[in-house]
Amino acid sequence: MKKRILPAVLSIVLLLAALMSAQAVLIPSRYDNREGHLLCGYYDVSDKHDVIFVGDCEIYEGIVPAVLYEKYGMTSYVRGSSQQTVWQSYHVLEETLTKDPDVKVVVFNVLALKYGKTPKESISRMTLEDMRWSPAKLQAIKASMTEDESFLSYFMPILRYHDRWSELTAADLAHTFFKHEDITHQGYLMQTDIVPVDPADTREPDALIDSTLPARSMEYLDKMQDLCAQHGAELVLIKAPTNSVKYYWYDEWDAQIVAYAQTNNLTYYNFIGMDAELGLDWSTDTYDAGLHLNVYGAEKWTLYLGNLLMTNHGVPDRRGDAALDALWEQRIHNYHNEKQQGVNAQ
């Protein structure tokens, strides 16, 4: 009997291994889009952080942890992803605080509050499929799934991507089965191109249809605040600087965040219109005509925000710890090396 059972068990194990390997190869966001590979680097980091940033592209292209340590001795990580919704930010933060329970400050970019539902599936999966399996990931999937999606397809992605067989290349196999360096710098995705704002562009923002931020988004902001309180972390709200009518941040929305912050005793910093204070020059500090910051603009904003976090929120200077200094010295070197090479993240 035992002789018959063993081959059967081995066959099942081999079949499962083949299935898992096939799924890993077929998932596209792992390799053909750098913005689908932003969250996973955090799982390989063993040191702790005093500051965690969560949010969308305005965060992961605007905040530079290497600069925060180099100038202020501040330990931080950016847990951002493309069009990360508030419910995704909440669950990403939930798993982060499990691994990093002594975080002092959580910084959340409020742009995502404008969205009351999940963006299209392909964008949402860039966040969800990059998370490791955990109770937080399960809840993130449930909160994010669109009507046409199957929960089972997240457990078995081959059900979602089975038709990609004909598109596979040798690069797919290499990216799946060989370990690669993290493409980010503590979650920061570097952009070195310079595409200035066009002074001749006089477009106006679209008319605001609904001036009330979606109730679902605000509910998850409440949950995020409660989660931070449970872990003894301070929640700080920010709005990244921008100079574009795309993804416009309306005064009516801003007033609601100001009122929310006052009611809940939170700090809110809106950096729109603070170009002079930040030292931003939209002819040199953006890679996409004012929508996002490039590395030169990100450094300026990071320096300003870092000073606020140190001065107003008591984030400590960790320099002088030999182990941390050695670890961050290598990270800072890698950051400046990529910047020097002019490598563009797109």
N, C-alpha and C positions, 0 to 999 in steps of 0.2 A: 504493500500500500504506500509506504513512504517513498519507494522508488518512483511511483507514479505521480505522487503529489509534488515532489521537488521539481521535475521538469515543467509542470503546469504553473507553479509559482514563478519560476524563472521566466517563463514565457510571458506571464502577466507583467512582471517587472520590466522586461525588455520592451514590451508593447507600450507601457506607460512612459518609459524613458524616451522612446522614439516619438511618442505623441508630444511630450513636453518639449523636446528638441525642435520638432516641427513648428510648434506654436511660437517658440522663441524666435525662430527665423522669420516667421510670417508677420509678426507684429511690426508695422512700419515705423511707428513713432520713435523707436529706439535708435534709429540710425540715419534715416534720410531727412530728418528735420531736427536741427539742433535744439529748437525750442520744445521738442518732445523728449528731451534728455536732460532736464534741469534739476529735477527733484532727487534723482537717485544718488548723486554724489554725496549727499548728506549721510547716507547709511554707512559709508566707509570712513567717516570722520569719528575719531574716538574722543577728542577733547570736548570740553563743555564751553558754553557761550553765555555771555551776559545779556546779549541782545539778539532777538530773532525778528526778522522782517518777513511778513507774509503779504501776498498780493499778486498783482499781474505784471505785465511787461514794464510798467512804469517803475516797479521795484527792482526787478532782476536786471534791468538795463540802466538803472539810475543810482544804485547804492553799491559801493565798493568796500567790502570788509577789509581787504588788504590795506587800504588807505586809512581806515578807522584804527587799525592796530598800529600802523606805521606812525601816525600823527598823534593818536590819543591812547594807545595801549588798550583799545576796546576790542573784546572778543565778540564776534558776531557771525551770523550766517543768514543768507537770503534764501528763504523757502518760497520762491515765486515760480509761477508757471503761466503759460499763455492763456489770457482771458480767464484767469482763475476767479471763480465765483466766490461769493461770501461763504456759502456752505462748504465749498471745497477748502477755502482758507481755514475755516473752523476745524475741519477734520484733519487737514495737514498740520495745523497747530496742535491738535489733540495728540497726534502721534509724536510730534516733536517734543512736547512737554513730558511725554512718557520717557523718552530717551534723554532729554535735557531738562530735568525737573527743577533746576535752580536758576532758570532764566529770570533776570531782573526786569527787563523791559521787552514788551512785544509791540512792534510797530506795524500798523496796518494801513495800507493805502486805500482810500475810500472810493476810488473810481468805480470799483465793482458793485457798489451799492446801487447803482443805476439799473442793474440787471435783475429782473424778477424771475427769470427762468434760465435754464442752462443753454449756453450757445450750442451751435451745431455739434453733433456727435464727434466728428473728427477732432475738433479742438478740445472738447471735454476729455476725450480719451488720452490726450497728451499729458494731462494731469493724472488721471486715474490709473493708467497703465504704468506710469512711472513710480507709483507708490508701491511699497512692499505690502504684502498681505498682513493685515492686522484688523482688529475690530474697527479701527478708525477708517481703514480703506473700505471695508464692507459698508459702513454707514455713508461714506462719501459716494459710493456707487449708487446706493439706494436714493440718496438725495439728488443725484445728478442725472440719472437715467432719463432719456427722452421716451416718448410714448412708443416709438418703433423699436426700441432696444430690448434685448433679452438679458436678464441678469446672468443666465448661464453663460452667455458669450464672454463675460469677464473672467469666469473660471476656466472656460475653454475657448480662448481667442481663436482657435482654429475654425470655430463655427462662424466667426465674423470675417476672417481673412483667408479662408480656404481658396478663394479665387485668385490669390496673388502668386500661385505657384509659377505661372508663366512669366512673371516679372522678375523672379529672383536672379541674382548675380553672385559671383564669387565674393563680392564685397559684403553681401548679406551674411554669408557664413562667417566671414572674418569678424564682422562687428558683433556677431552673436556669441561666438565661442572663444574669442580671445579678448582678454581684459584690455581696456583702453584707459588712458588718462582722462580724468574728469575734464569736460570741456569748459567748465565754469571755474571761477575763482571764489570759492565759498558761496556758490549760488549766483554770483554776478556773471552775466554774459557780456563779454566785451564787444563793443562796436567801435571801429576806428575810422570808418568812412566819414567824410564831411559833405553833407548836402544841405546848404543853407536855406533858411526861409527866403522865399521869393518876395521882395518888397513890393512887387507889382500885383501880388495875389491879394485881392480885396474881398474875397468871399466872406459871407456872413454865416454864422452858425444857423442850423435849421431851427425853425420855430419849436419851442418846447411844447409838446403835446400834453404831458402830464407832469405837473410840478411836484407831485408827491413821490418820494422814493418808495419803491415797492415794499409792502409789509413783510414779505418773506425775507428780504435782505436785512431789514432792520431787526427782525426776530433773531436772525443768525448773528447779527452784531451784538445783541443782548447776550446770546449764548457765549460768544467769544469773550465778552467782558466777564461773565460769570466764571468761565474756564480760567481766565487769567487770575481772578481773585482767589480761586481754589488753590492755585499754585503760588500765590504770593507775588505774582508778576504785575507790573503796571502796564496797562494798555494805553498806547499813544496813537492817535489818529493823525494821518498826514494826507495831503493832496500834492502829488508831484508837480513840479513846474512843467509847463508845456506852452507851445506857441502855435497852436493849430486848431482849426474849427472841427476837425475830426475827433470823435469821442469828447465832445465839448463838455466842460463842467459848468453848469449853469448856476447863477447866483441863488436861485430858488432852492436848489439842492444844497448849496453851501450853507444857506441859512438854517436848514434843518440839521445839518451836522454840528453847526455852532451851538444850536439849542440843545441837541442831544448831549454834546460834550459838557455843557454847563449843567444840565439836569443830572448827569451821571458822574460829575466831578472828574472828567477826563480832560486831557490836553489835546488840542487840535491845532495843527499847523497847516495852513494853506500857503503853498509856495508859488502859486500862480501870481504873476505880476511883481514878483520880488527879484527881477533880473538884476537890478543894480546891487542889491544887498548880496546876492549870490555870486555876482561877477559874471553872469551868463552873457554870452554873445551869440545870438542865434544865427550869425553868419559862419560860426566856427564850431559851435558846441552841440550840433545835432547831426544825425546821419540820415534823417528822412524829412527834412524841411520843417522841423519844429515839432513833430509829433512825439519823438523820444530824444533823449540825450545820447550823445556818443560818449566815448571814454573821457574826453576833455571836459565836457559838461558834467558828467557824472562825478568826476573828481571834485569839482567846485561845489556841487550840491552836497556831496558826502562830507566834505570838510565843514560846511555850514551846519548840517544836521548833526554831525558828530559833536560839535561844540555845544549844541543845544542839549543833546542827550547827556553829556558830561556835566554841564553846568546846572541844568534844570531838573535832571532826573537821576543824578547820582551814580551814573554808570562808572565803575572804577577803572583806573589805569592799571593793567596787569603786567606792564613791563617791569623787568627785574626778576621775574620768574625764569630761571635758566631754561627749563624744559619748554615753556611756552614761547620764549624768545627764539629758541632754535627752530621750533615748528613754524612760527609765523615768519621768521626770516626767510625760510624757503618759499613760503607762500607769496611773500612780497617780491622775492626775486622772480618767481614764475610770472607774477602779474606784470612786473615792469619789462620782463623779457618779451612777453607776448605783445605788450604795447609798443615796444621798440621795433618789433618785427612788422608791426602794422597789420597783424592778422585780423581780418574782418569776420565776425561771427555769422554772417549770413551765407 
